[in-house]
């Protein structure tokens, strides 16, 4: 489990306050999309010692200490799998986390080679496709400890 740093906890507290303040509007101010992805990248990079790419690199968010390219995926939803868009870039490794803002932590749901998870996607697709969480968890269970990235923090 990765403990979220104080600025992210403060962001979540502000989110709750905003939801309460504007409750009469029916708006939910959902924490999702790019914000959750960026938070996931930041906390995973810190926890695993990943150096994030300075320039946008299709399909690769950073590099592990051993040189492997890494893609980091995150969700704030309890039952969602990782979302992918079609593209040419495929990383050597994938780390997928679920961020529980209320609990103040992130749980690693997949830590292994990206290729087995990519094989769960259709051969051809457009838009965004989400791999079923159950499939991701089954695939993660097949990854040997030697193929996982180790935490540094």
MODELLER restraints for C-alpha pairs under 7 A, 6 or more apart:
rsr = mdl.restraints
at = mdl.atoms
rsr.add(forms.Gaussian(group=physical.xy_distance, feature=features.Distance(at['CA:1:A'], at['CA:105:A']), mean=6.59, stdev=0.5))
rsr.add(forms.Gaussian(group=physical.xy_distance, feature=features.Distance(at['CA:1:A'], at['CA:106:A']), mean=5.82, stdev=0.5))
rsr.add(forms.Gaussian(group=physical.xy_distance, feature=features.Distance(at['CA:1:A'], at['CA:107:A']), mean=4.86, stdev=0.5))
rsr.add(forms.Gaussian(group=physical.xy_distance, feature=features.Distance(at['CA:1:A'], at['CA:108:A']), mean=6.73, stdev=0.5))
rsr.add(forms.Gaussian(group=physical.xy_distance, feature=features.Distance(at['CA:2:A'], at['CA:105:A']), mean=5.41, stdev=0.5))
rsr.add(forms.Gaussian(group=physical.xy_distance, feature=features.Distance(at['CA:2:A'], at['CA:106:A']), mean=5.00, stdev=0.5))
rsr.add(forms.Gaussian(group=physical.xy_distance, feature=features.Distance(at['CA:2:A'], at['CA:107:A']), mean=6.32, stdev=0.5))
rsr.add(forms.Gaussian(group=physical.xy_distance, feature=features.Distance(at['CA:3:A'], at['CA:104:A']), mean=6.15, stdev=0.5))
rsr.add(forms.Gaussian(group=physical.xy_distance, feature=features.Distance(at['CA:3:A'], at['CA:105:A']), mean=4.40, stdev=0.5))
rsr.add(forms.Gaussian(group=physical.xy_distance, feature=features.Distance(at['CA:3:A'], at['CA:106:A']), mean=6.48, stdev=0.5))
rsr.add(forms.Gaussian(group=physical.xy_distance, feature=features.Distance(at['CA:4:A'], at['CA:104:A']), mean=5.29, stdev=0.5))
rsr.add(forms.Gaussian(group=physical.xy_distance, feature=features.Distance(at['CA:4:A'], at['CA:105:A']), mean=4.98, stdev=0.5))
rsr.add(forms.Gaussian(group=physical.xy_distance, feature=features.Distance(at['CA:4:A'], at['CA:106:A']), mean=6.91, stdev=0.5))
rsr.add(forms.Gaussian(group=physical.xy_distance, feature=features.Distance(at['CA:9:A'], at['CA:104:A']), mean=6.24, stdev=0.5))
rsr.add(forms.Gaussian(group=physical.xy_distance, feature=features.Distance(at['CA:12:A'], at['CA:101:A']), mean=6.26, stdev=0.5))
rsr.add(forms.Gaussian(group=physical.xy_distance, feature=features.Distance(at['CA:19:A'], at['CA:28:A']), mean=6.11, stdev=0.5))
rsr.add(forms.Gaussian(group=physical.xy_distance, feature=features.Distance(at['CA:19:A'], at['CA:29:A']), mean=6.65, stdev=0.5))
rsr.add(forms.Gaussian(group=physical.xy_distance, feature=features.Distance(at['CA:32:A'], at['CA:76:A']), mean=6.59, stdev=0.5))
rsr.add(forms.Gaussian(group=physical.xy_distance, feature=features.Distance(at['CA:36:A'], at['CA:74:A']), mean=6.48, stdev=0.5))
rsr.add(forms.Gaussian(group=physical.xy_distance, feature=features.Distance(at['CA:36:A'], at['CA:75:A']), mean=6.49, stdev=0.5))
rsr.add(forms.Gaussian(group=physical.xy_distance, feature=features.Distance(at['CA:36:A'], at['CA:76:A']), mean=6.71, stdev=0.5))
rsr.add(forms.Gaussian(group=physical.xy_distance, feature=features.Distance(at['CA:37:A'], at['CA:73:A']), mean=6.40, stdev=0.5))
rsr.add(forms.Gaussian(group=physical.xy_distance, feature=features.Distance(at['CA:37:A'], at['CA:74:A']), mean=5.36, stdev=0.5))
rsr.add(forms.Gaussian(group=physical.xy_distance, feature=features.Distance(at['CA:40:A'], at['CA:73:A']), mean=6.76, stdev=0.5))
rsr.add(forms.Gaussian(group=physical.xy_distance, feature=features.Distance(at['CA:40:A'], at['CA:74:A']), mean=5.21, stdev=0.5))
rsr.add(forms.Gaussian(group=physical.xy_distance, feature=features.Distance(at['CA:40:A'], at['CA:97:A']), mean=6.96, stdev=0.5))
rsr.add(forms.Gaussian(group=physical.xy_distance, feature=features.Distance(at['CA:41:A'], at['CA:72:A']), mean=5.77, stdev=0.5))
rsr.add(forms.Gaussian(group=physical.xy_distance, feature=features.Distance(at['CA:45:A'], at['CA:51:A']), mean=6.57, stdev=0.5))
rsr.add(forms.Gaussian(group=physical.xy_distance, feature=features.Distance(at['CA:45:A'], at['CA:52:A']), mean=6.92, stdev=0.5))
rsr.add(forms.Gaussian(group=physical.xy_distance, feature=features.Distance(at['CA:47:A'], at['CA:151:A']), mean=5.62, stdev=0.5))
rsr.add(forms.Gaussian(group=physical.xy_distance, feature=features.Distance(at['CA:47:A'], at['CA:152:A']), mean=5.76, stdev=0.5))
rsr.add(forms.Gaussian(group=physical.xy_distance, feature=features.Distance(at['CA:47:A'], at['CA:153:A']), mean=4.78, stdev=0.5))
rsr.add(forms.Gaussian(group=physical.xy_distance, feature=features.Distance(at['CA:48:A'], at['CA:149:A']), mean=6.98, stdev=0.5))
rsr.add(forms.Gaussian(group=physical.xy_distance, feature=features.Distance(at['CA:48:A'], at['CA:150:A']), mean=6.25, stdev=0.5))
rsr.add(forms.Gaussian(group=physical.xy_distance, feature=features.Distance(at['CA:48:A'], at['CA:151:A']), mean=4.44, stdev=0.5))
rsr.add(forms.Gaussian(group=physical.xy_distance, feature=features.Distance(at['CA:48:A'], at['CA:152:A']), mean=5.15, stdev=0.5))
rsr.add(forms.Gaussian(group=physical.xy_distance, feature=features.Distance(at['CA:48:A'], at['CA:153:A']), mean=6.73, stdev=0.5))
rsr.add(forms.Gaussian(group=physical.xy_distance, feature=features.Distance(at['CA:49:A'], at['CA:64:A']), mean=6.57, stdev=0.5))
rsr.add(forms.Gaussian(group=physical.xy_distance, feature=features.Distance(at['CA:49:A'], at['CA:65:A']), mean=6.62, stdev=0.5))
rsr.add(forms.Gaussian(group=physical.xy_distance, feature=features.Distance(at['CA:49:A'], at['CA:152:A']), mean=5.89, stdev=0.5))
rsr.add(forms.Gaussian(group=physical.xy_distance, feature=features.Distance(at['CA:50:A'], at['CA:62:A']), mean=6.08, stdev=0.5))
rsr.add(forms.Gaussian(group=physical.xy_distance, feature=features.Distance(at['CA:50:A'], at['CA:63:A']), mean=5.42, stdev=0.5))
rsr.add(forms.Gaussian(group=physical.xy_distance, feature=features.Distance(at['CA:50:A'], at['CA:64:A']), mean=4.61, stdev=0.5))
rsr.add(forms.Gaussian(group=physical.xy_distance, feature=features.Distance(at['CA:50:A'], at['CA:65:A']), mean=6.48, stdev=0.5))
rsr.add(forms.Gaussian(group=physical.xy_distance, feature=features.Distance(at['CA:51:A'], at['CA:62:A']), mean=5.27, stdev=0.5))
rsr.add(forms.Gaussian(group=physical.xy_distance, feature=features.Distance(at['CA:51:A'], at['CA:63:A']), mean=5.29, stdev=0.5))
rsr.add(forms.Gaussian(group=physical.xy_distance, feature=features.Distance(at['CA:51:A'], at['CA:64:A']), mean=6.49, stdev=0.5))
rsr.add(forms.Gaussian(group=physical.xy_distance, feature=features.Distance(at['CA:52:A'], at['CA:61:A']), mean=5.70, stdev=0.5))
rsr.add(forms.Gaussian(group=physical.xy_distance, feature=features.Distance(at['CA:52:A'], at['CA:62:A']), mean=3.92, stdev=0.5))
rsr.add(forms.Gaussian(group=physical.xy_distance, feature=features.Distance(at['CA:52:A'], at['CA:63:A']), mean=6.47, stdev=0.5))
rsr.add(forms.Gaussian(group=physical.xy_distance, feature=features.Distance(at['CA:53:A'], at['CA:61:A']), mean=5.74, stdev=0.5))
rsr.add(forms.Gaussian(group=physical.xy_distance, feature=features.Distance(at['CA:53:A'], at['CA:62:A']), mean=4.82, stdev=0.5))
rsr.add(forms.Gaussian(group=physical.xy_distance, feature=features.Distance(at['CA:58:A'], at['CA:89:A']), mean=4.74, stdev=0.5))
rsr.add(forms.Gaussian(group=physical.xy_distance, feature=features.Distance(at['CA:59:A'], at['CA:71:A']), mean=6.28, stdev=0.5))
rsr.add(forms.Gaussian(group=physical.xy_distance, feature=features.Distance(at['CA:59:A'], at['CA:89:A']), mean=4.15, stdev=0.5))
rsr.add(forms.Gaussian(group=physical.xy_distance, feature=features.Distance(at['CA:59:A'], at['CA:90:A']), mean=5.02, stdev=0.5))
rsr.add(forms.Gaussian(group=physical.xy_distance, feature=features.Distance(at['CA:59:A'], at['CA:91:A']), mean=5.99, stdev=0.5))
rsr.add(forms.Gaussian(group=physical.xy_distance, feature=features.Distance(at['CA:60:A'], at['CA:69:A']), mean=6.19, stdev=0.5))
rsr.add(forms.Gaussian(group=physical.xy_distance, feature=features.Distance(at['CA:60:A'], at['CA:70:A']), mean=5.62, stdev=0.5))
rsr.add(forms.Gaussian(group=physical.xy_distance, feature=features.Distance(at['CA:60:A'], at['CA:71:A']), mean=4.87, stdev=0.5))
rsr.add(forms.Gaussian(group=physical.xy_distance, feature=features.Distance(at['CA:60:A'], at['CA:89:A']), mean=6.71, stdev=0.5))
rsr.add(forms.Gaussian(group=physical.xy_distance, feature=features.Distance(at['CA:60:A'], at['CA:90:A']), mean=6.75, stdev=0.5))
rsr.add(forms.Gaussian(group=physical.xy_distance, feature=features.Distance(at['CA:60:A'], at['CA:91:A']), mean=5.39, stdev=0.5))
rsr.add(forms.Gaussian(group=physical.xy_distance, feature=features.Distance(at['CA:61:A'], at['CA:70:A']), mean=5.87, stdev=0.5))
rsr.add(forms.Gaussian(group=physical.xy_distance, feature=features.Distance(at['CA:61:A'], at['CA:71:A']), mean=4.96, stdev=0.5))
rsr.add(forms.Gaussian(group=physical.xy_distance, feature=features.Distance(at['CA:61:A'], at['CA:72:A']), mean=6.33, stdev=0.5))
rsr.add(forms.Gaussian(group=physical.xy_distance, feature=features.Distance(at['CA:62:A'], at['CA:69:A']), mean=5.90, stdev=0.5))
rsr.add(forms.Gaussian(group=physical.xy_distance, feature=features.Distance(at['CA:62:A'], at['CA:70:A']), mean=5.26, stdev=0.5))
rsr.add(forms.Gaussian(group=physical.xy_distance, feature=features.Distance(at['CA:62:A'], at['CA:71:A']), mean=6.77, stdev=0.5))
rsr.add(forms.Gaussian(group=physical.xy_distance, feature=features.Distance(at['CA:63:A'], at['CA:69:A']), mean=4.49, stdev=0.5))
rsr.add(forms.Gaussian(group=physical.xy_distance, feature=features.Distance(at['CA:63:A'], at['CA:70:A']), mean=5.48, stdev=0.5))
rsr.add(forms.Gaussian(group=physical.xy_distance, feature=features.Distance(at['CA:64:A'], at['CA:70:A']), mean=6.72, stdev=0.5))
rsr.add(forms.Gaussian(group=physical.xy_distance, feature=features.Distance(at['CA:68:A'], at['CA:92:A']), mean=5.86, stdev=0.5))
rsr.add(forms.Gaussian(group=physical.xy_distance, feature=features.Distance(at['CA:68:A'], at['CA:93:A']), mean=6.78, stdev=0.5))
rsr.add(forms.Gaussian(group=physical.xy_distance, feature=features.Distance(at['CA:69:A'], at['CA:91:A']), mean=5.13, stdev=0.5))
rsr.add(forms.Gaussian(group=physical.xy_distance, feature=features.Distance(at['CA:69:A'], at['CA:92:A']), mean=5.14, stdev=0.5))
rsr.add(forms.Gaussian(group=physical.xy_distance, feature=features.Distance(at['CA:69:A'], at['CA:93:A']), mean=6.15, stdev=0.5))
rsr.add(forms.Gaussian(group=physical.xy_distance, feature=features.Distance(at['CA:70:A'], at['CA:91:A']), mean=5.28, stdev=0.5))
rsr.add(forms.Gaussian(group=physical.xy_distance, feature=features.Distance(at['CA:70:A'], at['CA:92:A']), mean=6.02, stdev=0.5))
rsr.add(forms.Gaussian(group=physical.xy_distance, feature=features.Distance(at['CA:70:A'], at['CA:93:A']), mean=4.66, stdev=0.5))
rsr.add(forms.Gaussian(group=physical.xy_distance, feature=features.Distance(at['CA:70:A'], at['CA:94:A']), mean=5.61, stdev=0.5))
rsr.add(forms.Gaussian(group=physical.xy_distance, feature=features.Distance(at['CA:71:A'], at['CA:91:A']), mean=5.73, stdev=0.5))
rsr.add(forms.Gaussian(group=physical.xy_distance, feature=features.Distance(at['CA:71:A'], at['CA:93:A']), mean=6.26, stdev=0.5))
rsr.add(forms.Gaussian(group=physical.xy_distance, feature=features.Distance(at['CA:71:A'], at['CA:94:A']), mean=4.89, stdev=0.5))
rsr.add(forms.Gaussian(group=physical.xy_distance, feature=features.Distance(at['CA:71:A'], at['CA:95:A']), mean=6.48, stdev=0.5))
rsr.add(forms.Gaussian(group=physical.xy_distance, feature=features.Distance(at['CA:72:A'], at['CA:94:A']), mean=5.87, stdev=0.5))
rsr.add(forms.Gaussian(group=physical.xy_distance, feature=features.Distance(at['CA:72:A'], at['CA:95:A']), mean=4.98, stdev=0.5))
rsr.add(forms.Gaussian(group=physical.xy_distance, feature=features.Distance(at['CA:72:A'], at['CA:96:A']), mean=5.90, stdev=0.5))
rsr.add(forms.Gaussian(group=physical.xy_distance, feature=features.Distance(at['CA:73:A'], at['CA:82:A']), mean=6.00, stdev=0.5))
rsr.add(forms.Gaussian(group=physical.xy_distance, feature=features.Distance(at['CA:73:A'], at['CA:95:A']), mean=6.27, stdev=0.5))
rsr.add(forms.Gaussian(group=physical.xy_distance, feature=features.Distance(at['CA:73:A'], at['CA:96:A']), mean=4.60, stdev=0.5))
rsr.add(forms.Gaussian(group=physical.xy_distance, feature=features.Distance(at['CA:73:A'], at['CA:97:A']), mean=6.40, stdev=0.5))
rsr.add(forms.Gaussian(group=physical.xy_distance, feature=features.Distance(at['CA:74:A'], at['CA:82:A']), mean=6.74, stdev=0.5))
rsr.add(forms.Gaussian(group=physical.xy_distance, feature=features.Distance(at['CA:74:A'], at['CA:96:A']), mean=5.54, stdev=0.5))
rsr.add(forms.Gaussian(group=physical.xy_distance, feature=features.Distance(at['CA:74:A'], at['CA:97:A']), mean=4.79, stdev=0.5))
rsr.add(forms.Gaussian(group=physical.xy_distance, feature=features.Distance(at['CA:74:A'], at['CA:98:A']), mean=5.70, stdev=0.5))
rsr.add(forms.Gaussian(group=physical.xy_distance, feature=features.Distance(at['CA:74:A'], at['CA:99:A']), mean=6.93, stdev=0.5))
rsr.add(forms.Gaussian(group=physical.xy_distance, feature=features.Distance(at['CA:75:A'], at['CA:97:A']), mean=6.51, stdev=0.5))
rsr.add(forms.Gaussian(group=physical.xy_distance, feature=features.Distance(at['CA:75:A'], at['CA:98:A']), mean=4.95, stdev=0.5))
rsr.add(forms.Gaussian(group=physical.xy_distance, feature=features.Distance(at['CA:75:A'], at['CA:99:A']), mean=6.08, stdev=0.5))
rsr.add(forms.Gaussian(group=physical.xy_distance, feature=features.Distance(at['CA:76:A'], at['CA:98:A']), mean=5.67, stdev=0.5))
rsr.add(forms.Gaussian(group=physical.xy_distance, feature=features.Distance(at['CA:76:A'], at['CA:99:A']), mean=4.88, stdev=0.5))
rsr.add(forms.Gaussian(group=physical.xy_distance, feature=features.Distance(at['CA:76:A'], at['CA:100:A']), mean=6.21, stdev=0.5))
rsr.add(forms.Gaussian(group=physical.xy_distance, feature=features.Distance(at['CA:77:A'], at['CA:98:A']), mean=6.91, stdev=0.5))
rsr.add(forms.Gaussian(group=physical.xy_distance, feature=features.Distance(at['CA:78:A'], at['CA:98:A']), mean=6.97, stdev=0.5))
rsr.add(forms.Gaussian(group=physical.xy_distance, feature=features.Distance(at['CA:79:A'], at['CA:133:A']), mean=6.48, stdev=0.5))
rsr.add(forms.Gaussian(group=physical.xy_distance, feature=features.Distance(at['CA:80:A'], at['CA:132:A']), mean=6.89, stdev=0.5))
rsr.add(forms.Gaussian(group=physical.xy_distance, feature=features.Distance(at['CA:80:A'], at['CA:133:A']), mean=5.70, stdev=0.5))
rsr.add(forms.Gaussian(group=physical.xy_distance, feature=features.Distance(at['CA:81:A'], at['CA:130:A']), mean=5.86, stdev=0.5))
rsr.add(forms.Gaussian(group=physical.xy_distance, feature=features.Distance(at['CA:81:A'], at['CA:131:A']), mean=5.20, stdev=0.5))
rsr.add(forms.Gaussian(group=physical.xy_distance, feature=features.Distance(at['CA:81:A'], at['CA:132:A']), mean=5.08, stdev=0.5))
rsr.add(forms.Gaussian(group=physical.xy_distance, feature=features.Distance(at['CA:81:A'], at['CA:133:A']), mean=4.14, stdev=0.5))
rsr.add(forms.Gaussian(group=physical.xy_distance, feature=features.Distance(at['CA:81:A'], at['CA:136:A']), mean=6.96, stdev=0.5))
rsr.add(forms.Gaussian(group=physical.xy_distance, feature=features.Distance(at['CA:82:A'], at['CA:96:A']), mean=6.70, stdev=0.5))
rsr.add(forms.Gaussian(group=physical.xy_distance, feature=features.Distance(at['CA:82:A'], at['CA:130:A']), mean=5.52, stdev=0.5))
rsr.add(forms.Gaussian(group=physical.xy_distance, feature=features.Distance(at['CA:82:A'], at['CA:131:A']), mean=5.71, stdev=0.5))
rsr.add(forms.Gaussian(group=physical.xy_distance, feature=features.Distance(at['CA:83:A'], at['CA:128:A']), mean=6.36, stdev=0.5))
rsr.add(forms.Gaussian(group=physical.xy_distance, feature=features.Distance(at['CA:83:A'], at['CA:129:A']), mean=5.50, stdev=0.5))
rsr.add(forms.Gaussian(group=physical.xy_distance, feature=features.Distance(at['CA:83:A'], at['CA:130:A']), mean=4.16, stdev=0.5))
rsr.add(forms.Gaussian(group=physical.xy_distance, feature=features.Distance(at['CA:83:A'], at['CA:131:A']), mean=6.47, stdev=0.5))
rsr.add(forms.Gaussian(group=physical.xy_distance, feature=features.Distance(at['CA:84:A'], at['CA:128:A']), mean=5.55, stdev=0.5))
rsr.add(forms.Gaussian(group=physical.xy_distance, feature=features.Distance(at['CA:84:A'], at['CA:129:A']), mean=5.32, stdev=0.5))
rsr.add(forms.Gaussian(group=physical.xy_distance, feature=features.Distance(at['CA:84:A'], at['CA:130:A']), mean=6.22, stdev=0.5))
rsr.add(forms.Gaussian(group=physical.xy_distance, feature=features.Distance(at['CA:85:A'], at['CA:127:A']), mean=5.97, stdev=0.5))
rsr.add(forms.Gaussian(group=physical.xy_distance, feature=features.Distance(at['CA:85:A'], at['CA:128:A']), mean=4.69, stdev=0.5))
rsr.add(forms.Gaussian(group=physical.xy_distance, feature=features.Distance(at['CA:85:A'], at['CA:129:A']), mean=6.40, stdev=0.5))
rsr.add(forms.Gaussian(group=physical.xy_distance, feature=features.Distance(at['CA:86:A'], at['CA:125:A']), mean=6.80, stdev=0.5))
rsr.add(forms.Gaussian(group=physical.xy_distance, feature=features.Distance(at['CA:86:A'], at['CA:126:A']), mean=6.35, stdev=0.5))
rsr.add(forms.Gaussian(group=physical.xy_distance, feature=features.Distance(at['CA:91:A'], at['CA:114:A']), mean=6.26, stdev=0.5))
rsr.add(forms.Gaussian(group=physical.xy_distance, feature=features.Distance(at['CA:92:A'], at['CA:113:A']), mean=5.76, stdev=0.5))
rsr.add(forms.Gaussian(group=physical.xy_distance, feature=features.Distance(at['CA:92:A'], at['CA:114:A']), mean=5.84, stdev=0.5))
rsr.add(forms.Gaussian(group=physical.xy_distance, feature=features.Distance(at['CA:93:A'], at['CA:112:A']), mean=5.60, stdev=0.5))
rsr.add(forms.Gaussian(group=physical.xy_distance, feature=features.Distance(at['CA:93:A'], at['CA:113:A']), mean=4.24, stdev=0.5))
rsr.add(forms.Gaussian(group=physical.xy_distance, feature=features.Distance(at['CA:93:A'], at['CA:114:A']), mean=4.75, stdev=0.5))
rsr.add(forms.Gaussian(group=physical.xy_distance, feature=features.Distance(at['CA:94:A'], at['CA:111:A']), mean=5.92, stdev=0.5))
rsr.add(forms.Gaussian(group=physical.xy_distance, feature=features.Distance(at['CA:94:A'], at['CA:112:A']), mean=5.64, stdev=0.5))
rsr.add(forms.Gaussian(group=physical.xy_distance, feature=features.Distance(at['CA:94:A'], at['CA:113:A']), mean=5.79, stdev=0.5))
rsr.add(forms.Gaussian(group=physical.xy_distance, feature=features.Distance(at['CA:94:A'], at['CA:114:A']), mean=4.72, stdev=0.5))
rsr.add(forms.Gaussian(group=physical.xy_distance, feature=features.Distance(at['CA:95:A'], at['CA:110:A']), mean=5.41, stdev=0.5))
rsr.add(forms.Gaussian(group=physical.xy_distance, feature=features.Distance(at['CA:95:A'], at['CA:111:A']), mean=4.61, stdev=0.5))
rsr.add(forms.Gaussian(group=physical.xy_distance, feature=features.Distance(at['CA:95:A'], at['CA:112:A']), mean=6.74, stdev=0.5))
rsr.add(forms.Gaussian(group=physical.xy_distance, feature=features.Distance(at['CA:96:A'], at['CA:108:A']), mean=5.97, stdev=0.5))
rsr.add(forms.Gaussian(group=physical.xy_distance, feature=features.Distance(at['CA:96:A'], at['CA:109:A']), mean=5.60, stdev=0.5))
rsr.add(forms.Gaussian(group=physical.xy_distance, feature=features.Distance(at['CA:96:A'], at['CA:110:A']), mean=5.00, stdev=0.5))
rsr.add(forms.Gaussian(group=physical.xy_distance, feature=features.Distance(at['CA:96:A'], at['CA:111:A']), mean=6.73, stdev=0.5))
rsr.add(forms.Gaussian(group=physical.xy_distance, feature=features.Distance(at['CA:97:A'], at['CA:106:A']), mean=6.15, stdev=0.5))
rsr.add(forms.Gaussian(group=physical.xy_distance, feature=features.Distance(at['CA:97:A'], at['CA:107:A']), mean=5.35, stdev=0.5))
rsr.add(forms.Gaussian(group=physical.xy_distance, feature=features.Distance(at['CA:97:A'], at['CA:108:A']), mean=4.41, stdev=0.5))
rsr.add(forms.Gaussian(group=physical.xy_distance, feature=features.Distance(at['CA:97:A'], at['CA:109:A']), mean=5.40, stdev=0.5))
rsr.add(forms.Gaussian(group=physical.xy_distance, feature=features.Distance(at['CA:98:A'], at['CA:106:A']), mean=5.45, stdev=0.5))
rsr.add(forms.Gaussian(group=physical.xy_distance, feature=features.Distance(at['CA:98:A'], at['CA:107:A']), mean=5.31, stdev=0.5))
rsr.add(forms.Gaussian(group=physical.xy_distance, feature=features.Distance(at['CA:98:A'], at['CA:108:A']), mean=6.64, stdev=0.5))
rsr.add(forms.Gaussian(group=physical.xy_distance, feature=features.Distance(at['CA:98:A'], at['CA:109:A']), mean=6.93, stdev=0.5))
rsr.add(forms.Gaussian(group=physical.xy_distance, feature=features.Distance(at['CA:99:A'], at['CA:105:A']), mean=6.06, stdev=0.5))
rsr.add(forms.Gaussian(group=physical.xy_distance, feature=features.Distance(at['CA:99:A'], at['CA:106:A']), mean=4.19, stdev=0.5))
rsr.add(forms.Gaussian(group=physical.xy_distance, feature=features.Distance(at['CA:99:A'], at['CA:107:A']), mean=6.52, stdev=0.5))
rsr.add(forms.Gaussian(group=physical.xy_distance, feature=features.Distance(at['CA:100:A'], at['CA:106:A']), mean=5.81, stdev=0.5))
rsr.add(forms.Gaussian(group=physical.xy_distance, feature=features.Distance(at['CA:109:A'], at['CA:137:A']), mean=6.52, stdev=0.5))
rsr.add(forms.Gaussian(group=physical.xy_distance, feature=features.Distance(at['CA:110:A'], at['CA:136:A']), mean=6.75, stdev=0.5))
rsr.add(forms.Gaussian(group=physical.xy_distance, feature=features.Distance(at['CA:110:A'], at['CA:137:A']), mean=6.77, stdev=0.5))
rsr.add(forms.Gaussian(group=physical.xy_distance, feature=features.Distance(at['CA:110:A'], at['CA:140:A']), mean=5.21, stdev=0.5))
rsr.add(forms.Gaussian(group=physical.xy_distance, feature=features.Distance(at['CA:111:A'], at['CA:140:A']), mean=6.68, stdev=0.5))
rsr.add(forms.Gaussian(group=physical.xy_distance, feature=features.Distance(at['CA:111:A'], at['CA:148:A']), mean=5.55, stdev=0.5))
rsr.add(forms.Gaussian(group=physical.xy_distance, feature=features.Distance(at['CA:111:A'], at['CA:149:A']), mean=6.75, stdev=0.5))
rsr.add(forms.Gaussian(group=physical.xy_distance, feature=features.Distance(at['CA:112:A'], at['CA:140:A']), mean=6.91, stdev=0.5))
rsr.add(forms.Gaussian(group=physical.xy_distance, feature=features.Distance(at['CA:112:A'], at['CA:143:A']), mean=6.10, stdev=0.5))
rsr.add(forms.Gaussian(group=physical.xy_distance, feature=features.Distance(at['CA:112:A'], at['CA:147:A']), mean=5.99, stdev=0.5))
rsr.add(forms.Gaussian(group=physical.xy_distance, feature=features.Distance(at['CA:112:A'], at['CA:148:A']), mean=5.08, stdev=0.5))
rsr.add(forms.Gaussian(group=physical.xy_distance, feature=features.Distance(at['CA:117:A'], at['CA:136:A']), mean=6.68, stdev=0.5))
rsr.add(forms.Gaussian(group=physical.xy_distance, feature=features.Distance(at['CA:120:A'], at['CA:131:A']), mean=6.75, stdev=0.5))
rsr.add(forms.Gaussian(group=physical.xy_distance, feature=features.Distance(at['CA:121:A'], at['CA:131:A']), mean=6.72, stdev=0.5))
